[in-house]
Amino acid sequence: MRRLVAAIAAATGLGTGILGAQDKRPMGIDDFLSLRIASDIQLSPDGGTAAFTITTPSLADNRNVSRIYLHTLADGVTRELTRGPGSDQLPRWAKDGRTLAFVSTRSGAPQVWRIRTDGGEPAPMTSLAGGVNEFWWSPDTTAIFVTSDVKWPEQNELDRREKDQKSQAKIWTDLFYRHWNEWRAGTRQHLFKVDLADGKATDLTRIDRDVPTLALGGADVAVSPLGTELAIVFNPDSNVATSTNNDIFLMGPDGSGMVPMTQNPANDHSPIYSPSARWVAYLAMATPGFEADRQEVILYDRATGERTSLTAGWDVSVQSLLWTADSKSLVVEVEERGEHNIYRLSVPAGPRTLLVSGGVNTSPQMTPRGDALIFLRQTATQPPELFTLRFDPKLPPVMRQLTHLNGAALAGFDLAPAEKFSFVGAKGDSVFGYLVKPPAFDSTRKYPLVYLIHGGPQSAWVDGWHQRWNYALFASRGYVVAVVNFHGSTGYGQAFTNSISKHWGDLPYEDLMKGVETVAQLPFVDGARIGAAGASYGGYMIYWMAGHTDRFKTFVAHDGIFNTESMAGTTEEQWFPAWEFGGGLANPDARALMAQWSPAPFASNWKTPMLVVHSQQDFRVDVSEGYQAFTALKQKNLAAKFLYFPDEGHFVLKPRNRKLWWGVVLDWLDQSLMPTSPSKP
């Protein structure tokens, strides 16, 4: 038996040595919620200062408070730029390098404000009735382009019927009447130009479409460096609920002369002009109706109309694009095998160079001289921090951490790194996962296991500081934490990602069961005390597991799909069930496949206690899915609990709700898995 255990540990990469310093303490829920989260780096025109956002949950105000900070690269000083009521985000530099514009809620609805970086108070730049969602400077800084919600159509049936009466009723005649966590009936997002001299706002996209697109987009407005053109993204199809056909359109800065730049029937988005204005690079999928297809980098020659794929032979999905100042390269973020890595791609064609790997690296910004890359880096033991990679033609690149926003707090916590492991999966290929050990880990003890299942389903667990399913916070209660990137996960090649469609209940389930047995055989894991938890598709898999195995002592299902047929009729992005099951509810073959992979018919087999979590404003997976699952649990006389959030969507985001979520979830797991302290084998 000892030889078997040693062989498993060696084959999977999961060691048995003692980790964790005894003089450090476990991280608690309040500790976790107090950490500062950096995002959205924007480098000044001279490359000397990085503006970025820090967000901290406020339990007192029950909101997430964001502020703009500046980091000066020359002296390493980080300082807060904005303060006051509301929140501030989306810092964007004016060309003078001394003025920042940003979106703030300090006066109520989000509007664009500006502030000088050398001192002074913020001043408002917009006052749109629908507020501001995003904005972009014009190259000459005489105007800004903003997106804002507008009433559409301007006169609708409720207006005619209600006149002066006040009603909360809604009327709609098309699908996509709600999205994620907001009602969209009677509302469109449009692009406006705001002239700064007189404050006049002009709607540039008075069409019956959301511009830019609400779904499956990215950075979907780009301004030519010449100031003569805009590139915008929207879906021109008549039924956007069933279509992923986002296209890029070009138009004048006054909204005139709109023409399509792309006519690919799949998803095109995130256009970005080269500084030379010769090229427009963008991300493109090839498969209509599939939201998780591989994203290639396409280079469009503005003069000739020629298109070139820079990543056609590279089996990865690119996440974001950035031009270098000389227009000779693109800096791209790529998801690979549980990491987000940064590469440089030569233009118009040439080799790619790996710049940064390991952990999750995002928000890259290149200095104008090309001598340094600034980016955000996070791992399972560290929230995002600013890092730099310095380039010297005579020396290897040197990476250095610029900020230590949470250094003092993290120094007191016992946090174990995420360790990779692998096993042979459902199709005979390798499947990978991560394991995180608890504080004060002792290899001679046996610990209960929490097995986390990701959503998507085309998504992946990565070596990052997850804000909702944080490995370290689960481990802090004395659990070994394991996650598996089963068939359907991203970052392991497109064929691996594609394999889950029409196979929701077989390949992923087999992978997950093989994965849990791989980890359960480790000498420090108590195979009799294993609980599983997941959200969205992960919640679906909890319901599916409950009907197909009694391997687990307890379950947590957050916003899961209990009945695939009812979910297909209530979710807002209808292309999703259509692709995953081969059609919609009106298609008999698709409906038969939904029934085949639905957890509902197998609820008669349920034997395991379960915590169900669901939110009223979840329009991706309707709250009725949670109600159905809880009803089935109680009809089986099983121990069950329902945690309901009336004011959350698919994700629990408000600080008080987050604190409650963590407390209820961890306590529920403890009831079944922690009756006593970790024991000797």
Rosetta blueprint (number, residue, H / E / L):
1 M L
2 R H
3 R H
4 L H
5 V H
6 A H
7 A H
8 I H
9 A H
10 A H
11 A H
12 T H
13 G L
14 L L
15 G L
16 T L
17 G L
18 I L
19 L L
20 G L
21 A L
22 Q L
23 D L
24 K L
25 R E
26 P L
27 M L
28 G L
29 I H
30 D H
31 D H
32 F H
33 L H
34 S H
35 L L
36 R L
37 I E
38 A E
39 S E
40 D E
41 I E
42 Q E
43 L E
44 S L
45 P L
46 D L
47 G L
48 G L
49 T E
50 A E
51 A E
52 F E
53 T E
54 I E
55 T E
56 T E
57 P E
58 S E
59 L L
60 A L
61 D L
62 N L
63 R E
64 N E
65 V E
66 S E
67 R E
68 I E
69 Y E
70 L E
71 H E
72 T E
73 L L
74 A L
75 D L
76 G L
77 V L
78 T E
79 R E
80 E E
81 L L
82 T L
83 R L
84 G L
85 P L
86 G L
87 S L
88 D E
89 Q E
90 L E
91 P E
92 R E
93 W E
94 A L
95 K L
96 D L
97 G L
98 R L
99 T E
100 L E
101 A E
102 F E
103 V E
104 S E
105 T L
106 R L
107 S L
108 G L
109 A L
110 P L
111 Q E
112 V E
113 W E
114 R E
115 I E
116 R E
117 T L
118 D L
119 G L
120 G L
121 E L
122 P L
123 A E
124 P E
125 M L
126 T L
127 S L
128 L L
129 A L
130 G L
131 G L
132 V L
133 N L
134 E E
135 F E
136 W E
137 W E
138 S L
139 P L
140 D L
141 T L
142 T L
143 A E
144 I E
145 F E
146 V E
147 T E
148 S E
149 D E
150 V E
151 K E
152 W L
153 P L
154 E L
155 Q L
156 N L
157 E H
158 L H
159 D H
160 R H
161 R H
162 E H
163 K L
164 D L
165 Q L
166 K L
167 S L
168 Q L
169 A L
170 K L
171 I L
172 W L
173 T L
174 D L
175 L L
176 F L
177 Y L
178 R E
179 H E
180 W L
181 N L
182 E E
183 W E
184 R L
185 A L
186 G L
187 T E
188 R E
189 Q E
190 H E
191 L E
192 F E
193 K E
194 V E
195 D E
196 L L
197 A L
198 D L
199 G L
200 K L
201 A E
202 T E
203 D E
204 L L
205 T L
206 R L
207 I L
208 D L
209 R L
210 D L
211 V L
212 P L
213 T L
214 L L
215 A L
216 L L
217 G L
218 G L
219 A L
220 D L
221 V E
222 A E
223 V E
224 S L
225 P L
226 L L
227 G L
228 T L
229 E L
230 L E
231 A E
232 I E
233 V E
234 F E
235 N L
236 P L
237 D L
238 S L
239 N L
240 V L
241 A L
242 T L
243 S L
244 T L
245 N L
246 N L
247 D E
248 I E
249 F E
250 L E
251 M E
252 G L
253 P L
254 D L
255 G L
256 S L
257 G L
258 M L
259 V E
260 P E
261 M L
262 T L
263 Q L
264 N L
265 P L
266 A L
267 N L
268 D E
269 H E
270 S E
271 P E
272 I E
273 Y E
274 S L
275 P L
276 S L
277 A L
278 R L
279 W E
280 V E
281 A E
282 Y E
283 L E
284 A E
285 M L
286 A L
287 T L
288 P L
289 G L
290 F L
291 E L
292 A L
293 D L
294 R L
295 Q L
296 E E
297 V E
298 I E
299 L E
300 Y E
301 D E
302 R L
303 A L
304 T L
305 G L
306 E L
307 R E
308 T E
309 S E
310 L L
311 T L
312 A L
313 G L
314 W L
315 D L
316 V L
317 S L
318 V E
319 Q E
320 S E
321 L E
322 L E
323 W E
324 T L
325 A L
326 D L
327 S L
328 K L
329 S E
330 L E
331 V E
332 V E
333 E E
334 V E
335 E E
336 E E
337 R L
338 G L
339 E E
340 H E
341 N E
342 I E
343 Y E
344 R E
345 L E
346 S E
347 V L
348 P L
349 A L
350 G L
351 P L
352 R E
353 T E
354 L E
355 L E
356 V E
357 S L
358 G L
359 G L
360 V E
361 N E
362 T E
363 S E
364 P E
365 Q E
366 M E
367 T L
368 P L
369 R L
370 G L
371 D L
372 A E
373 L E
374 I E
375 F E
376 L E
377 R E
378 Q E
379 T E
380 A L
381 T L
382 Q E
383 P E
384 P E
385 E E
386 L E
387 F E
388 T E
389 L E
390 R E
391 F E
392 D E
393 P L
394 K L
395 L E
396 P E
397 P E
398 V E
399 M E
400 R E
401 Q E
402 L L
403 T L
404 H L
405 L L
406 N L
407 G H
408 A H
409 A H
410 L H
411 A H
412 G L
413 F E
414 D L
415 L L
416 A L
417 P L
418 A L
419 E E
420 K E
421 F E
422 S E
423 F E
424 V E
425 G L
426 A L
427 K L
428 G L
429 D L
430 S E
431 V E
432 F E
433 G E
434 Y E
435 L E
436 V E
437 K L
438 P L
439 P L
440 A L
441 F L
442 D L
443 S L
444 T L
445 R L
446 K E
447 Y E
448 P E
449 L E
450 V E
451 Y E
452 L E
453 I E
454 H L
455 G L
456 G L
457 P L
458 Q L
459 S L
460 A L
461 W L
462 V L
463 D L
464 G L
465 W L
466 H L
467 Q L
468 R L
469 W L
470 N L
471 Y H
472 A H
473 L H
474 F H
475 A H
476 S L
477 R L
478 G L
479 Y L
480 V E
481 V E
482 A E
483 V E
484 V E
485 N E
486 F L
487 H L
488 G L
489 S L
490 T L
491 G L
492 Y L
493 G L
494 Q H
495 A H
496 F H
497 T H
498 N H
499 S L
500 I L
501 S L
502 K L
503 H L
504 W L
505 G L
506 D L
507 L H
508 P H
509 Y H
510 E H
511 D H
512 L H
513 M H
514 K H
515 G H
516 V H
517 E H
518 T H
519 V H
520 A H
521 Q L
522 L L
523 P L
524 F L
525 V E
526 D E
527 G E
528 A E
529 R E
530 I E
531 G E
532 A E
533 A E
534 G E
535 A E
536 S L
537 Y H
538 G H
539 G H
540 Y H
541 M H
542 I H
543 Y H
544 W H
545 M H
546 A H
547 G L
548 H L
549 T L
550 D L
551 R L
552 F L
553 K L
554 T E
555 F E
556 V E
557 A E
558 H E
559 D L
560 G L
561 I L
562 F L
563 N L
564 T H
565 E H
566 S H
567 M H
568 A H
569 G H
570 T H
571 T L
572 E L
573 E L
574 Q L
575 W H
576 F H
577 P H
578 A H
579 W H
580 E H
581 F H
582 G L
583 G L
584 G L
585 L L
586 A L
587 N L
588 P H
589 D H
590 A H
591 R H
592 A H
593 L H
594 M H
595 A H
596 Q H
597 W L
598 S L
599 P L
600 A H
601 P H
602 F H
603 A H
604 S H
605 N H
606 W L
607 K L
608 T L
609 P L
610 M E
611 L E
612 V E
613 V E
614 H E
615 S E
616 Q L
617 Q L
618 D L
619 F L
620 R L
621 V L
622 D L
623 V L
624 S H
625 E H
626 G H
627 Y H
628 Q H
629 A H
630 F H
631 T H
632 A H
633 L H
634 K H
635 Q H
636 K L
637 N L
638 L L
639 A L
640 A E
641 K E
642 F E
643 L E
644 Y E
645 F E
646 P L
647 D L
648 E L
649 G L
650 H L
651 F L
652 V L
653 L L
654 K L
655 P H
656 R H
657 N H
658 R H
659 K H
660 L H
661 W H
662 W H
663 G H
664 V H
665 V H
666 L H
667 D H
668 W H
669 L H
670 D H
671 Q H
672 S H
673 L H
674 M L
675 P L
676 T L
677 S L
678 P L
679 S E
680 K L
681 P L
